[in-house]
Amino acid sequence: MYLRYQHGYVRCRKRKNRPSCWEFLWREQDRSGKRVRRTRVIGTVEEYPTRELAQAAVNGLRMRINEERNRQLNHAIKVSDLIDCFLSVA
């Protein structure tokens, strides 16, 4: 199965009785394979006055969401490849 890197989407959501807030939206697949939209509140507009600051606050969450996609598969390294690597550096 091909896993896509989730960049997500940051939006400003107006609230009725409280200050507006920043939300982060992304999609995941549940166990049955169905795509599900997820939402997480990042903070208020008072905490993060600009979209860029809200995007910076989301970076940790974005890394956690893409954790499976960032892992590289373990594979054997040949001794000859290792020697070639060191010879090219020297």
Secondary structure, DSSP 8 states (H G I E B T S, - for coil): --------EEEEE--SSS--EEEEEEEEE-TTS-EEEEEEEEEETTT--SHHHHHHHHHHHHHHHTHHHH--------HHHHHHHHHHH-
